[in-house]
Amino acid sequence: MAEWQDLVVGDRMSVDQQFNERLQQSEFNSQEWGLIMTATEFEIETPEDPERARIVANTEKLPSIMPELENLQNAMGGMGGAPGGDQRGGKSGGGLFGSIKDALGLDGDGGGDDDRIEAAERLTQEYAEALQQHLEETGKWETVRERAAAGE
């Protein structure tokens, strides 16, 4: 599967540039997005069927990066961070005590990571769709799909 991904490296760079505006409208800053992308693998679902084949984001590793994503967010805290301020919905009221409560899982909500994971999953799937659209527009999609179907 890595070979078809090698074919789209340049295309991903183009999509990255185009996707930057969408990223700025999201709850993630560029450092968080970079971390999310390292935990995301792109796959072609049903590559053998030209009508149903599509790029999907495999995000099963996202839960494992949530502590580091939280660290990035906390580090950005007073430095302007990502747009929208506290992107976890104000779980524990902030401050040192709130951070400790969050770290210990005593915030009473339990859904913060789940919400962030869902937001990351939605955004990575949007990226996958943008990548496929780009490949279709540049005439590369069939070649990429065929390589994936051949197991390359």
CYANA upper distance limits for C-alpha pairs under 8 A (distance plus 0.5 A):
  1 MET  CA      5 GLN  CA      7.33
  1 MET  CA    147 ARG  CA      8.41
  1 MET  CA    148 ALA  CA      6.42
  1 MET  CA    151 GLY  CA      6.09
  1 MET  CA    152 GLU  CA      5.11
  2 ALA  CA      6 ASP  CA      6.68
  2 ALA  CA    152 GLU  CA      7.01
  3 GLU  CA      7 LEU  CA      7.07
  3 GLU  CA    147 ARG  CA      8.00
  3 GLU  CA    152 GLU  CA      5.59
  4 TRP  CA      8 VAL  CA      7.43
  4 TRP  CA    144 VAL  CA      6.02
  4 TRP  CA    145 ARG  CA      8.30
  4 TRP  CA    147 ARG  CA      6.14
  4 TRP  CA    148 ALA  CA      6.38
  4 TRP  CA    152 GLU  CA      6.47
  5 GLN  CA      9 VAL  CA      7.21
  7 LEU  CA    144 VAL  CA      7.58
  8 VAL  CA     12 ARG  CA      6.50
  8 VAL  CA    144 VAL  CA      8.38
  9 VAL  CA     13 MET  CA      6.99
 10 GLY  CA     14 SER  CA      7.03
 11 ASP  CA     15 VAL  CA      6.69
 11 ASP  CA    131 LEU  CA      7.89
 11 ASP  CA    134 HIS  CA      7.89
 11 ASP  CA    135 LEU  CA      7.79
 12 ARG  CA     16 ASP  CA      6.39
 12 ARG  CA    131 LEU  CA      7.17
 13 MET  CA     17 GLN  CA      6.96
 14 SER  CA     18 GLN  CA      6.90
 15 VAL  CA     19 PHE  CA      6.25
 15 VAL  CA    127 TYR  CA      8.35
 15 VAL  CA    130 ALA  CA      7.37
 15 VAL  CA    131 LEU  CA      6.58
 15 VAL  CA    134 HIS  CA      7.71
 16 ASP  CA     20 ASN  CA      6.62
 19 PHE  CA     23 LEU  CA      6.70
 19 PHE  CA    127 TYR  CA      7.63
 19 PHE  CA    130 ALA  CA      8.38
 20 ASN  CA     24 GLN  CA      6.74
 21 GLU  CA     25 GLN  CA      7.14
 22 ARG  CA     26 SER  CA      7.02
 23 LEU  CA     27 GLU  CA      8.38
 23 LEU  CA     28 PHE  CA      7.40
 23 LEU  CA     29 ASN  CA      7.85
 23 LEU  CA     30 SER  CA      8.04
 23 LEU  CA     33 TRP  CA      8.41
 24 GLN  CA     28 PHE  CA      8.04
 24 GLN  CA     29 ASN  CA      7.54
 24 GLN  CA     83 PRO  CA      8.07
 25 GLN  CA     83 PRO  CA      8.17
 26 SER  CA     83 PRO  CA      8.28
 27 GLU  CA     82 ALA  CA      7.04
 27 GLU  CA     83 PRO  CA      7.00
 27 GLU  CA     84 GLY  CA      7.41
 27 GLU  CA     87 GLN  CA      6.71
 28 PHE  CA     32 GLU  CA      6.21
 28 PHE  CA     33 TRP  CA      6.51
 28 PHE  CA     82 ALA  CA      6.54
 28 PHE  CA     83 PRO  CA      8.35
 29 ASN  CA     33 TRP  CA      6.63
 29 ASN  CA     81 GLY  CA      7.56
 29 ASN  CA     82 ALA  CA      5.30
 29 ASN  CA     83 PRO  CA      8.11
 30 SER  CA     34 GLY  CA      6.60
 31 GLN  CA     35 LEU  CA      6.92
 31 GLN  CA     72 LEU  CA      8.05
 32 GLU  CA     36 ILE  CA      6.67
 32 GLU  CA     69 LEU  CA      6.55
 32 GLU  CA     72 LEU  CA      7.34
 32 GLU  CA     73 GLN  CA      8.24
 33 TRP  CA     37 MET  CA      6.55
 34 GLY  CA     38 THR  CA      6.84
 35 LEU  CA     39 ALA  CA      7.07
 35 LEU  CA     65 ILE  CA      8.06
 35 LEU  CA     69 LEU  CA      7.75
 36 ILE  CA     40 THR  CA      6.85
 36 ILE  CA     62 LEU  CA      7.31
 36 ILE  CA     65 ILE  CA      8.11
 36 ILE  CA    120 ALA  CA      7.54
 37 MET  CA     41 GLU  CA      8.23
 37 MET  CA    124 THR  CA      8.07
 39 ALA  CA     59 THR  CA      7.30
 39 ALA  CA     61 LYS  CA      5.94
 39 ALA  CA     62 LEU  CA      6.21
 39 ALA  CA     65 ILE  CA      7.72
 40 THR  CA     57 ALA  CA      6.88
 40 THR  CA     58 ASN  CA      6.20
 40 THR  CA     59 THR  CA      5.51
 40 THR  CA     60 GLU  CA      8.12
 40 THR  CA     61 LYS  CA      7.32
 40 THR  CA     62 LEU  CA      7.65
 40 THR  CA    124 THR  CA      8.13
 41 GLU  CA     57 ALA  CA      6.43
 41 GLU  CA     58 ASN  CA      5.55
 41 GLU  CA     59 THR  CA      7.26
 42 PHE  CA     55 ILE  CA      7.07
 42 PHE  CA     56 VAL  CA      6.24
 42 PHE  CA     57 ALA  CA      5.23
 42 PHE  CA     58 ASN  CA      6.33
 42 PHE  CA    128 ALA  CA      7.66
 43 GLU  CA     55 ILE  CA      6.11
 43 GLU  CA     56 VAL  CA      5.92
 43 GLU  CA     57 ALA  CA      6.95
 43 GLU  CA     58 ASN  CA      7.32
 44 ILE  CA     53 ALA  CA      6.97
 44 ILE  CA     54 ARG  CA      5.93
 44 ILE  CA     55 ILE  CA      4.93
 44 ILE  CA     56 VAL  CA      6.60
 44 ILE  CA    145 ARG  CA      7.67
 44 ILE  CA    148 ALA  CA      7.23
 45 GLU  CA     52 ARG  CA      8.39
 45 GLU  CA     53 ALA  CA      5.98
 45 GLU  CA     54 ARG  CA      5.93
 45 GLU  CA     55 ILE  CA      6.67
 45 GLU  CA     56 VAL  CA      7.08
 46 THR  CA     52 ARG  CA      6.88
 46 THR  CA     53 ALA  CA      5.33
 46 THR  CA     54 ARG  CA      7.65
 46 THR  CA    149 ALA  CA      8.23
 47 PRO  CA     52 ARG  CA      8.14
 47 PRO  CA     53 ALA  CA      5.24
 47 PRO  CA     54 ARG  CA      7.68
 47 PRO  CA    145 ARG  CA      5.88
 47 PRO  CA    146 GLU  CA      7.31
 47 PRO  CA    148 ALA  CA      6.49
 47 PRO  CA    149 ALA  CA      5.30
 48 GLU  CA     53 ALA  CA      7.57
 48 GLU  CA    145 ARG  CA      8.02
 48 GLU  CA    146 GLU  CA      7.62
 48 GLU  CA    149 ALA  CA      5.46
 49 ASP  CA     53 ALA  CA      6.10
 50 PRO  CA    142 GLU  CA      8.36
 50 PRO  CA    145 ARG  CA      8.21
 53 ALA  CA    145 ARG  CA      7.80
 54 ARG  CA    129 GLU  CA      8.46
 54 ARG  CA    132 GLN  CA      7.63
 55 ILE  CA    128 ALA  CA      6.16
 55 ILE  CA    129 GLU  CA      7.13
 55 ILE  CA    131 LEU  CA      8.35
 55 ILE  CA    132 GLN  CA      6.70
 56 VAL  CA    125 GLN  CA      6.73
 56 VAL  CA    128 ALA  CA      6.26
 56 VAL  CA    129 GLU  CA      8.06
 57 ALA  CA    121 GLU  CA      8.06
 57 ALA  CA    124 THR  CA      6.51
 57 ALA  CA    125 GLN  CA      5.86
 57 ALA  CA    128 ALA  CA      6.62
 59 THR  CA    121 GLU  CA      6.89
 61 LYS  CA     65 ILE  CA      7.69
 62 LEU  CA     66 MET  CA      7.13
 62 LEU  CA    117 ILE  CA      7.10
 63 PRO  CA    113 ASP  CA      8.35
 63 PRO  CA    117 ILE  CA      7.45
 65 ILE  CA     69 LEU  CA      6.61
 66 MET  CA     70 GLU  CA      6.53
 66 MET  CA    113 ASP  CA      7.29
 66 MET  CA    117 ILE  CA      8.41
 67 PRO  CA     71 ASN  CA      6.73
 68 GLU  CA     72 LEU  CA      6.71
 69 LEU  CA     73 GLN  CA      6.75
 70 GLU  CA     74 ASN  CA      6.60
 71 ASN  CA     75 ALA  CA      6.51
 72 LEU  CA     76 MET  CA      6.70
 73 GLN  CA     77 GLY  CA      6.64
 73 GLN  CA     81 GLY  CA      7.51
 76 MET  CA     80 GLY  CA      7.16
 76 MET  CA     81 GLY  CA      5.15
 76 MET  CA     82 ALA  CA      8.36
 77 GLY  CA     81 GLY  CA      6.31
 80 GLY  CA     85 GLY  CA      8.20
 81 GLY  CA     85 GLY  CA      7.48
 86 ASP  CA     90 GLY  CA      6.45
 88 ARG  CA    112 GLY  CA      6.32
 88 ARG  CA    115 ASP  CA      8.35
 88 ARG  CA    116 ARG  CA      7.90
 89 GLY  CA    112 GLY  CA      8.33
 90 GLY  CA     94 GLY  CA      7.32
 91 LYS  CA     98 GLY  CA      8.37
 91 LYS  CA    102 ASP  CA      8.08
 91 LYS  CA    107 ASP  CA      6.68
 91 LYS  CA    109 ASP  CA      7.52
 91 LYS  CA    112 GLY  CA      7.79
 92 SER  CA     98 GLY  CA      5.23
 92 SER  CA     99 SER  CA      7.89
 92 SER  CA    101 LYS  CA      7.44
 92 SER  CA    102 ASP  CA      7.21
 92 SER  CA    107 ASP  CA      5.89
 93 GLY  CA     98 GLY  CA      6.16
 94 GLY  CA     98 GLY  CA      5.10
 94 GLY  CA     99 SER  CA      6.73
 95 GLY  CA     99 SER  CA      6.67
 96 LEU  CA    100 ILE  CA      6.72
 97 PHE  CA    101 LYS  CA      6.65
 98 GLY  CA    102 ASP  CA      6.52
 98 GLY  CA    107 ASP  CA      8.16
 99 SER  CA    103 ALA  CA      6.58
100 ILE  CA    104 LEU  CA      6.68
101 LYS  CA    105 GLY  CA      6.54
101 LYS  CA    106 LEU  CA      5.33
101 LYS  CA    107 ASP  CA      6.09
102 ASP  CA    106 LEU  CA      6.39
102 ASP  CA    107 ASP  CA      5.87
105 GLY  CA    110 GLY  CA      7.42
110 GLY  CA    114 ASP  CA      8.43
111 GLY  CA    115 ASP  CA      6.43
112 GLY  CA    116 ARG  CA      6.77
113 ASP  CA    117 ILE  CA      6.44
114 ASP  CA    118 GLU  CA      6.59
115 ASP  CA    119 ALA  CA      6.67
116 ARG  CA    120 ALA  CA      6.58
117 ILE  CA    121 GLU  CA      6.53
118 GLU  CA    122 ARG  CA      6.67
119 ALA  CA    123 LEU  CA      6.72
120 ALA  CA    124 THR  CA      6.52
121 GLU  CA    125 GLN  CA      6.63
122 ARG  CA    126 GLU  CA      6.76
123 LEU  CA    127 TYR  CA      6.76
124 THR  CA    128 ALA  CA      6.70
125 GLN  CA    129 GLU  CA      6.70
126 GLU  CA    130 ALA  CA      6.67
127 TYR  CA    131 LEU  CA      6.60
128 ALA  CA    132 GLN  CA      6.74
129 GLU  CA    133 GLN  CA      6.59
130 ALA  CA    134 HIS  CA      6.59
131 LEU  CA    135 LEU  CA      6.70
132 GLN  CA    136 GLU  CA      6.62
132 GLN  CA    141 TRP  CA      7.46
133 GLN  CA    137 GLU  CA      6.61
134 HIS  CA    138 THR  CA      6.65
135 LEU  CA    139 GLY  CA      6.56
135 LEU  CA    140 LYS  CA      5.50
135 LEU  CA    141 TRP  CA      5.28
136 GLU  CA    140 LYS  CA      6.57
136 GLU  CA    141 TRP  CA      5.40
136 GLU  CA    142 GLU  CA      8.27
140 LYS  CA    144 VAL  CA      6.74
141 TRP  CA    145 ARG  CA      6.42
142 GLU  CA    146 GLU  CA      6.47
143 THR  CA    147 ARG  CA      6.70
144 VAL  CA    148 ALA  CA      6.78
145 ARG  CA    149 ALA  CA      6.65
146 GLU  CA    150 ALA  CA      6.68
147 ARG  CA    151 GLY  CA      6.89
147 ARG  CA    152 GLU  CA      5.67
148 ALA  CA    152 GLU  CA      5.88
